Amino acid sequence: MKHRLAVGGLMLAALVTASGWAGDALKSGLQVGEHPTPFHPLNLTGSQAGKKNCLV
């Protein structure tokens, strides 16, 4: 029982310490106010294979 309590205490201390060292929050995708950059797809199949051509 004492062994489990000691291991649990060490794990809790490691978790608290690691959370203090954590960096900034992760960001995904465009942020507010940002604009997307141009996208020029390269076709791999079909009549336009090897050429940059939008399929839309």
Secondary structure, DSSP 8 states (H G I E B T S, - for coil): -HHHHHHHHHHHHHHHHHHHH--S----S--TT--------B--SSTTTTSB----
